[in-house]
Amino acid sequence: MAEPTITLKVARYRPGKDSAPTMQTYSVPYRQDWVVLDALNHIKDQIDGTLSYRWSCRMGVCGSCGMMVNGVPKLTCAAFLRDYPSQEIRVEPLAHFPIIRDLVIDMSDFLDKLKSVKSWIVRKVEKPVAEGEYRQTPAELEAFHQFTQCINCMLCYAACPVYGLEPEFLGPAAIALGYRYNMDSRDQGKDLRREVLGSHHGAWECTFVGECSEVCPKDVDPAAAIQRTKVDLAKDWFKSVLLPWGAR
Amino acid sequence: MNGTAVRPDKSKLHYSKMPPTWWLKKPAYLFFMLRELSSVFIAVFLVILLAQIHQLTKGPEAYAAFVQKLSSPGWIVFHITALLFALLHSVTWFQSTAVVMPLRLGERELPRNLVLALNIGAWVAVSAVILILFLALRG
């Protein structure tokens, strides 16, 4: 018996050759245990070696293989063919990002934004190593732990219409990571991040569509982080207006 | 800020624009737009309410004439629509509250659905009290 097949419509864009992406159709074996990434690898290895896309770990950790699958941002290593019974799957590069080639997007905007929120622990004065580690209680860890799960896959940016309409928007993952470090009891960089998080293109630009959290493969819930950042910013503003200088 | 990272040649990138109909492409986007639109209906309703209160200052006849105007089919349809949007606005507001301001019991965060249920419970209770007062004062 012939092996069942499934049709993959894959976006192709060859810089310098194509003026806009076009869809190319491939027929690939349909296997119960295959994910979309397996199908793309089959195309690359067996049918068309010119197809370009990013991938690395195949296990939802590296965050490289994010693409639009039937219009929804997905990690293709976690999108099983069996979950698309329509016999035809459309694979496109992540929405809202410039396309370099085929399914490969330019992520430099995201990387700049990630850096701008200082997504690392900022200390005013580092403690000498001899004094030991910075200790935390389970409750202090709990305050930010969920937001440490971000793998920078950018699915949240592809789901966010605000980012699509206004590319200057800092975006879900960058704000969530800014919030993550603000909530970390070891961190002292909140004042430095406020300038970016509280700017016009920071948290305030978010209109709480909420789709970032829906598509997040790691349950980070960036939408919650953004709204809580707004609450923090508002509290800080009230403090700056109401409290005497010394208590701010 | 860019350091020495290699950047792709911008002239070779393909930029796509979101179509003006982007909000029709996903039920979640459409729901979001309806949520945002709800504020318009609530604003119009409040303006009408203020106008109605203002009529009270002009005497009983003026007020009765205004209320008479509002009983036309067009205004009734508007008020039913505004009520539905107000319900949508309120429920999504409480949903947001559960996300924005998580409640903690000791070290544990309460489930969002419980926070939502508590909010809606309080809302229904307050609405019931207002309705009872309204009926009592009327009768």
Interface residues (C-beta under 8 A of the other chain):
Chain A: Y13 P15 G16 D18 A20 P21 G71 A95 H96 P98 I99 I100 D106 S108 L111 D112 K115 S116 P138 A139 E142 P161 G164 L165 T207 F208 V209 G210 E211 E214 D221 A223 A224 Q227 R228 K230 V231
Chain B: M1 N2 A5 R7 P8 D9 K10 K12 L13 H14 Y15 S16 M18 W22 W23 K25 K26 A28 Y29 F32 E36 S96 V99 V100 M101 P102 E107
